[in-house]
Structures are given as structure tokens and as C-alpha cells.
């Protein structure tokens, strides 16, 4: 049986500022990228999200970022290696402590926003993130941009890499994501997104902005938790996949789940695209 992971960015509310619907999303996804306080999230909210993830058997990942609360982690930073390594270790460690208190554990790392985009092609910063993972917990997976140099870079250093596709983002004919600055970069039609992701999983292709098809293989599909209609979109994607006989399964770390089926061996296709997160 074909299987795929569904992930979403959660734990991003900060004080009185609410972002997304973590409770609803955790009933749909198999992996949760939980904010670590650098781009979003406060300790109480993060802990609540982790407890809910544990309740629903959803795998937990550290959604590490640049120290950029004001910019939601989407501003590029020319940060020193010493600072970046320490910042990533700090964030993972903080989430590990909160996860332990919530009865769960951190099983992977997914960089957020500008950091995600930068390390896809910046070997120095990419190496810093890899170093941080190896120093704090080499068993952690790294979720990265499919087809980017980071994938080989991490694997060469012994870090397991998960390649992902983006359900709610448009792709170019070259297999990259359409820039968020361009019209139509973010998709909002749940039915359209569901059909695209089913075709991706079944045929390894995605329709691009000009109507052509590009090959794209991935271990995980991301639905951004802060996108308009994110819950409806995630539900539509999951329903379409399950109705086609696709198993929704975390790639790592979910001990149990009331809404997931029994695990099977995980396929690991080589991913082909590069993009902007």
C-alpha cells in the first residue's frame, strides 16, 4: 500500500495573537512542525499543542527559525555560524523539554521560512543546521526542500532527510515553487489541491502554473496551518488520499494514533524539485 506523511506548521500563536487552528489540524495530519519561540509561539501555547499532538498520536518536529518574531521568521539573516548552530540547538532543546513534559518526543527538525529557503542552497548555513542536529541528537530527521543541495549535504554527513511537497503552493514548469510575490502562488481551492496531491502521490507529477506537468516525488506533504481555509484543505487532501487507498502515516515518531492505520514499510523516492518555502 502506498503511504505518505501529512505535515503542518503548528504552535505559532503568540499571546493574544492566534494563528491557525491546531486542535482541528491535529485531527488530520500525521506530523506537526511545532514552533520553538524564535519566529512564533509562546511556551504555554507550544506545550498545549504538544499535549494535543500526543493525544492524537501525531509525530512532533522542531520548527526552528531565525530569531525573528517581528518578521515571522520570513526575513533573510546573514547570521554567523556560531550563532546559528547555537540557536538551532537551543530551539530543539527547548522543544524537547516541553515535549517530554507533554508525554511525547521530538523526532525531526523542519526549518521555517527564510531559514528553510536559505539552507536549501547556502551550504554554510545548511552545514550549520546539520551540525546542530548532529550535536544535540543525530537520530533526528531533517525535513528539507526536495531536490536542493541540502539533501545530499545532509545525507553525506549521516543525517536522514525527508523531502516534502507543498499542497497549497503553485509550482513552476521547472519544478520550483512559484514565488509568494507572484499572483496565484498560494492555492485556496480544497478540491483542486486534493486532486493535485492525489496525482502527485499516485503518478509522481504535479500540474504547473502553465498547465504542464513536472515530476515531483516526496515523502511528506505540507499544508500550511496559517493559510486561509487550511483545515478544509487538509481534510480534502486526506480524504482524497484515503479514498484512493493511500495510507496516511508519519515518517517517524508517532507512537499511536486513533486516526492512522497500522504502519507499513516506508517508501523513500528521490525528490526532484527546488523551491521557495
C-alpha positions in Angstrom: 0.0 0.0 0.0 1.3 3.5 -0.9 1.7 5.8 2.0 2.5 9.5 2.6 3.0 11.8 5.6 0.9 14.9 6.0 2.6 17.8 8.0 1.6 21.2 9.1 3.1 24.2 10.9 1.6 24.5 14.4 2.1 26.1 17.8 2.5 29.5 16.2 0.1 31.5 18.3 1.7 34.2 20.5 0.0 35.6 23.5 -3.3 37.3 22.4 -2.3 36.7 18.7 -3.9 33.5 17.4 -2.5 31.6 14.4 -4.4 28.7 12.8 -6.5 26.0 14.5 -4.1 23.5 16.0 -6.8 21.4 17.6 -8.6 20.8 14.3 -5.4 20.3 12.3 -4.0 17.7 14.7 -7.1 15.5 13.9 -6.0 15.5 10.3 -2.2 15.5 9.9 0.3 12.8 10.9 3.2 15.2 11.7 3.3 18.5 13.4 6.1 21.1 12.9 5.9 22.9 16.2 7.2 26.4 16.6 10.1 26.9 19.1 9.6 30.5 20.0 12.0 32.2 17.6 9.6 33.1 14.9 6.3 32.4 16.7 4.8 30.6 19.7 4.8 31.1 23.4 5.7 28.4 26.0 2.1 27.8 27.2 0.7 27.5 23.7 3.5 25.3 22.5 3.0 23.0 25.4 -0.7 22.8 24.7 0.0 21.9 21.1 2.4 19.2 22.1 -0.1 17.7 24.5 -2.7 17.6 21.8 -0.3 16.1 19.4 0.5 13.3 21.9 -3.3 12.7 22.4 -3.8 12.3 18.7 -0.6 10.2 18.1 0.9 12.9 15.8 4.7 12.9 15.3 6.4 16.1 16.6 9.1 18.1 14.8 11.0 21.2 15.8 10.1 24.1 13.5 13.3 26.0 14.1 13.8 29.5 12.7 15.9 32.7 12.7 15.4 34.9 15.8 12.7 37.0 14.0 9.4 37.3 15.9 8.6 40.7 14.3 9.1 39.2 10.8 7.5 35.8 11.5 10.8 34.3 10.5 10.5 35.2 6.9 13.3 37.8 6.7 16.7 36.6 5.5 19.6 36.9 8.0 23.3 36.8 7.5 23.9 35.1 10.8 27.3 33.8 12.0 27.8 30.0 12.1 28.4 30.1 15.9 25.1 31.8 16.5 23.1 29.7 14.0 24.4 26.4 15.4 23.6 27.5 19.0 20.2 29.0 18.0 19.1 25.7 16.4 20.4 23.6 19.3 18.6 26.0 21.8 15.3 25.7 19.9 15.4 21.9 19.6 16.4 21.5 23.3 13.6 23.8 24.4 11.0 21.8 22.4 12.5 18.5 23.6 11.9 19.7 27.2 8.3 20.7 26.6 7.7 17.6 24.6 8.9 15.4 27.5 6.5 17.2 29.8 3.7 16.6 27.3 4.5 12.9 27.1 5.8 12.9 23.6 9.2 13.4 21.9 10.8 15.4 19.1 11.6 13.1 16.1 12.6 15.6 13.4 13.6 19.1 12.5 12.0 21.3 9.9 13.4 24.8 9.4 10.9 27.6 8.9 10.5 30.4 6.4 13.7 32.3 5.4 15.9 29.8 7.2 14.3 26.9 5.2 14.8 28.7 1.9 18.4 29.8 2.7 19.8 26.5 3.7 18.4 24.8 0.6 21.2 26.5 -1.4 23.5 28.1 1.2 26.0 25.4 2.0 27.5 27.3 5.0 24.2 27.8 6.8 22.9 24.4 5.7 26.0 22.9 7.3 25.3 24.8 10.5 21.8 23.4 10.8 23.2 19.9 10.1 25.9 20.4 12.7 23.3 21.5 15.3 21.3 18.3 14.7 24.3 16.1 15.0 25.4 17.7 18.2 22.1 17.6 20.0 20.5 14.4 18.6 21.8 12.6 15.4 18.7 10.4 15.3 16.6 13.3 14.3 15.3 13.5 10.7 15.7 16.7 8.7 12.8 17.8 6.5 14.1 19.8 3.6 13.5 21.2 0.2 13.2 18.4 -2.4 16.0 18.3 -4.9 18.1 21.0 -3.2 21.8 20.6 -2.5 20.9 20.4 1.2 19.5 16.9 0.7 22.8 15.4 -0.4 24.8 17.6 2.0 22.8 16.2 5.0 22.9 12.7 3.8 26.7 12.9 3.3 27.0 13.8 6.9 24.8 10.9 8.1 21.5 12.8 8.7 18.3 11.3 7.4 16.4 13.6 5.1 12.7 13.8 4.3 11.7 15.5 1.1 8.4 17.3 1.0 5.8 18.7 -1.4 3.6 21.7 -0.7 -0.2 21.1 -1.1 -1.1 24.8 -1.1 1.6 26.2 -3.3 1.8 26.5 -7.1 4.8 25.0 -9.0 6.7 26.3 -12.0 7.4 24.2 -15.0 11.0 23.8 -13.7 9.6 22.1 -10.6 10.2 25.0 -8.2 7.6 26.8 -6.2 6.1 30.0 -7.6 7.3 32.9 -5.6 4.9 34.2 -2.9 5.3 37.6 -4.6 3.6 36.3 -7.7 -0.2 36.1 -8.2 -1.5 32.6 -7.8 1.5 31.4 -5.7 -0.8 30.2 -2.9 -3.7 27.9 -3.8 -7.1 28.1 -2.0 -9.4 25.6 -3.6 -9.6 22.5 -1.4 -10.9 20.3 -4.2 -8.2 21.4 -6.6 -5.5 20.9 -4.1 -6.7 17.4 -3.2 -6.8 16.3 -6.8 -3.2 17.7 -7.3 -1.9 15.9 -4.3 -3.6 12.6 -5.2 -2.0 12.8 -8.6 1.4 13.6 -7.0 1.2 10.5 -4.8 -0.1 8.2 -7.5 1.8 9.4 -10.5 4.7 11.4 -9.2 3.7 14.5 -11.1 2.2 17.9 -10.3 0.5 20.4 -12.7 2.5 23.6 -13.0 1.5 27.2 -13.4 1.4 26.9 -17.3 -0.7 23.7 -17.3 2.2 21.4 -18.0 3.3 18.5 -15.7 6.6 18.2 -13.8 7.9 15.2 -12.0 7.9 15.5 -8.2 8.3 12.8 -5.6 8.1 13.4 -1.9 8.0 11.6 1.5 5.7 14.2 3.0 3.0 16.8 2.0 2.8 20.1 3.8 -0.4 22.1 4.3 0.5 25.5 5.9 -1.5 25.9 9.1 -1.8 29.7 8.6 -3.2 29.5 5.1 -6.9 30.7 4.6 -9.1 27.6 4.6 -6.2 25.4 5.8 -8.4 23.0 7.8 -10.8 22.4 4.9 -7.8 22.0 2.5 -6.1 19.4 4.8 -9.3 17.5 5.2 -9.9 17.4 1.5 -6.4 16.2 0.8 -6.6 13.4 3.5 -10.0 12.3 2.3 -8.9 12.1 -1.3 -5.8 10.1 -0.5 -7.6 7.7 1.9 -10.4 7.1 -0.6 -7.8 6.1 -3.2 -6.2 3.6 -0.7 -3.2 5.7 0.3 -2.1 5.3 3.9 -1.5 8.5 5.9 1.5 7.7 8.1 4.1 9.8 9.9 7.6 9.1 8.6 8.9 8.9 12.3 7.9 9.0 15.9 4.1 8.7 16.2 3.6 6.0 18.9 -0.1 5.5 18.1 -3.0 7.3 16.5 -6.7 6.9 16.6 -7.0 8.1 13.1 -3.9 6.4 11.5 -3.8 2.9 10.2 -1.2 0.3 11.2 2.3 1.2 9.8 3.9 -0.4 6.8 7.4 -0.1 5.3 8.0 3.5 4.1 9.0 4.2 0.6 11.7 6.7 0.1 11.7 8.1 -3.5 14.3 10.6 -4.6 12.9 14.1 -4.7 13.5 16.3 -7.7 12.3 19.9 -7.1 13.8 23.1 -5.7 11.6 25.9 -4.5 10.8 28.7 -2.2 9.0 27.7 1.1 
